[in-house]
Amino acid sequence: MKRREFVLKTGMATAAIGAASSVNAALNCIGLNDTSINIGVIGTGDRGGGLISVMNNIPELNVVACCDVLPFRLEKGIANSGGTAKGYKDYRKLLEQKNIDAILLATPFNTHSEIGIDILDANKHLYAEKTLAKGYKGITALLQKATESNKIIQTGHQYHSSRLYTHVVDLIREGKVGKITAIECQWNRNGNWRRPLPDPSLEKAINWRMYREFSGGLVAELCSHQIDFTNWVLEATPDKVMGIGGIDYWKDGRETFDNVHLIYSYPNGVKATFTCLTSNSKDDYQIKVMGDKGTIILDYVKAWFYPEGDYKKEIAEVDGVSGATVRWDEGKGIPLNVEHADPSKQALIDFKDSILNNTSPVSNIVTGGRTALCVQMGLDAMYEDKIVYWNKNIKT
């Protein structure tokens, strides 16, 4: 794709984001079943099925219907609901069930846009698992539909709901790390990323993440969370992205890369790097926000502050850490202790609250759309071996 073609396509999508940002002014939550919310789950694989179990422990959320094209996954989803949910093979039939208020969408990436549009057309609230949509056409179509809908739409970047992450973002904006100079992110695993097959004919249905037709690979499935965080903390989207990856370790017929290395350049000069490996798990998941006054490192549920400079004295009661002392010259960061729920559970609680209170989620159609565009830019940069530019002429 030539740069002019890319700018035109991303221009359409970013224009749609700008329009979508005004959607929540007209949100309407009429039609709920008293104060409880009946949920239908479309896609009951590992993620969708797992979130059913989480929702079982959230008051006011009731899983009343499940849908999956694979019978064994549908059966598992129904079982996870306590056996009370109604099962469907065709999601369109599920959307006809009148007592459903909202849908959790956890299907393969390439189906998000089409099914998401059908969900909004059916007048249901939407929790769309990350990444929001695949490709510029799919992103644009879903964002455009959002401008026509008065329903709550939340994107499943669960760390955006984490109270720890929210606290860290607040600290950074208050100057904790000083001027941000770089952000380094990684999500490393050691494994082939495959799911077991009950039948070889189900290879693409189960291992869809391995095939470009259906998947954005590591960028969409893992990096997207950290890209979303970077956009959030910087309050910006990148000017350009470059990257490289390959199928260099798992020679098993997959089409999506088994390692990715991306650099996103932001308008304020910050460069953010994103690395995913499937052949080495050292340090697993990590976000490192680096500034001229210090560094904050985040993992899934914990965070630490590493001040800059020659710190020899003991530091006590820092950021709510009562009774703890840390010596910087021992190479230990200062823990940032915050009471918080599991991020996935918190995200679903936030979705529930947004519906009941008629408020826009923090991880919404706009933030999700911007992250989806960043994901597609990264994929284009790697697959087409070029620098990919954001369309600066369109305000988002």
C-alpha positions, 0 to 999 in steps of 0.5 A, a space after each residue: 500500500 502506498 503512503 497516499 493510499 494509507 493516509 486516505 484509508 486511515 483518514 476515513 477511520 480517524 474521521 469516524 473516531 472523531 465523530 464517535 467521540 460525541 456518541 456518548 452524549 446521547 446514551 440511553 439505557 432504557 429497557 434494562 431488566 430492573 437493576 440487573 443486566 442480562 448478558 449474552 456471550 458470543 464466543 465462548 472460547 478461552 477468553 469468553 468462557 473465562 469471563 463468564 466465570 468472572 461475571 458469575 461473581 459480579 452482582 447485577 450481571 446475569 449470563 442468560 445466553 451463549 453462542 459458539 460455532 464449536 459445540 464443545 465450546 458452547 457446552 463449556 460456556 453453558 456449563 460455566 454459566 451454571 447450566 442456565 444459559 440458553 445456547 445458540 450456534 448462530 449469533 443472530 438467533 441469540 440477538 433475537 432473544 428479547 431479554 438480553 440487555 448487553 453482549 460480550 463479544 469474544 470471537 476471532 478478531 476478523 469478525 469483530 466489526 461485522 458482529 459488533 455492528 449487528 449487536 448495535 443494530 439489535 439495540 444491545 450494549 456492547 463489550 467488545 474484546 480487544 482489539 476492537 476491529 481488524 483492518 481500516 475498513 472494519 474499524 471505520 465501519 464499526 466506528 461509524 455505526 457507533 455514531 448512530 447508536 445510543 448504546 454503551 460500548 466498551 473495549 476490552 482493554 482491561 488494564 484501562 480499568 485497573 485502579 493500579 494503572 489509573 493510579 500510575 497514570 495519575 502519578 505520571 501526569 502529576 510529574 512523578 517520573 518528570 518529563 517522559 523520554 521513552 516507554 519500553 513494553 514487552 510481553 514474552 512467553 515461551 510456548 508455541 501459542 497453539 491450542 490443542 485440536 480435538 480434530 485436525 479439521 478444526 485447525 483454523 477454527 481453533 488456532 485462528 490466531 496463527 492465520 493472517 486472514 483471521 488474526 493480527 497475531 501478537 500485535 493484536 492479541 498482546 501488544 494492543 494492551 500496552 499500546 492502549 496504555 501508551 496512548 492513554 498515558 501520553 494522551 496522544 496517538 503516534 505519528 509513525 511506526 516502524 517494525 520487524 518480525 518473523 516466523 523464526 522459531 516455530 516452523 509449523 505452518 503459521 502465518 502470523 509472526 512468532 516474534 515482533 519488535 515495533 517502535 512507535 514515535 509520538 508527537 512529543 518525541 517519545 519513542 515507545 517500543 513493543 516486543 513480543 517473543 514466543 521463545 523466551 519468557 524472561 520478565 514476562 509482561 512489563 511496561 517501563 515508563 522512563 522520565 528524567 526524574 525516575 522510572 515506573 515499572 508495571 507488571 500485571 498487578 504490581 508497580 514500582 518507582 525507581 528514582 533517578 540520581 544518587 539516592 543513598 538515604 532510606 526512603 520511608 512511607 512513599 506512595 502509601 507504603 506504610 512502615 516500609 523502607 527501601 534503599 535505592 542503592 540496593 537496586 530495589 524500586 519503591 513499591 506503589 501499593 494500591 488496593 485493586 481488583 483483578 483487571 478483567 473483573 474491574 473492567 466488567 464491573 465498569 461496564 455494568 456501572 456504565 450501563 446502570 449509570 448511563 456513563 461512558 466507559 474509560 475504555 470506550 469506542 474512541 480509545 479502542 478505535 485509536 488502539 485498533 488503528 495503531 495495531 493495523 499500522 504496526 502490522 502494515 509496517 512489519 508485513 510491508 517493510 516500511 514506515 507507516 504514518 498516521 494521518 495528521 490532517 485528521 483530528 481524533 
